[in-house]
Amino acid sequence: MQSVIFQAIHLSLPAERTFKKMLAGVGICFGLFFANTLQAQDPQFSQFYSNPLYLNPAFAGTSTHPRIVSNYRNQWPSSGNTFVTYNLSYDKYVLGLKGAIGFQTLYDREVSGNINTVQSSFVYCYHTKVNDRLFFTSALQAGFIYKQFNTKNLIFPGMINQENGSINGNYALPVENGQKIFPDFSFGMVGQQDDTYFGFTISHLTEPNQSILDGDGMGDLPMKYTIHVGAKTHEFVRSLFSKGFSLSPNAIYQQQGVFKQLNLGMYAVSNSITFGAWYRNNLSARPDAIIAMIGYATPYFQLGYSFDYVLSDLSLYTTGSHEISLIFYLERNIRKRLFNNTLRIPTI
């Protein structure tokens, strides 16, 4: 999910385009700017479980060892107006706390830098063992969001000369360059029974106002609701995979404001290699995208790559998105835990 405001207020126009196309395109974008200001949304990653704290802060400490997770996503690079997102997180189970701690920082650069966002947060996750087959985790995430707005490269209808199509900077912009910082809070829970795992997250609990305009009551960041469930099947043995492989079906539902999205996926894990495929739909008649993934894992690190192939009307604008994840596992000789709270989920 990307903030609609960025798509609405920016347009990159080559000089050789005709005035008719230029005026029509800018007019549409200008209308969307005012119609969809309330629909700002969080950045989205396709490698859900390779960015565990972003999917759900209650994943903190659910790995066998402390881990450092890094993620890079380049959305719609072929369009020339890219959405680039970086994420870095760390989490570790701590016996003395009966749970885990985690830290997360995200940097999001939208539409070639017209709006930049930094999110940093701290996570505390409490782990509860019900029995040898069932355990739960619950987490509170607290931090801040910093937004920076750049308007010098934006184009609005009033800036276009209707006689020759030239662009001038004499139009009074509806927004000015600015920045804003505000606190942000989220809550999540995760459970696992045998090989089935499930959880939910509520992000932006206070619905903070992110507008740079004083007194603007339309800039609230809506809560985001995430529900996820998955399972890992018993190992299969076939001639093609002589050492066996396992399958993992998954489903993730997300809603933020009027935006709704359903992701359905399947992983196949064989030795150190993981393959994944997801279908993404924004609850419309036409699907949004299909996602193909591949990952390689060792006891010390995991590397994943995925590509989103666009199926919606945006396919006329871009071919897709690229994403890379890298996970490092630390402290191999740590003390054995009092109970098994390692989630048996795929790595990408």
Order of alpha helices (4+ residues) and beta strands (2+ residues): alpha-alpha-alpha-beta-beta-beta-beta-beta-beta-beta-beta-beta-beta-beta-beta-beta-beta
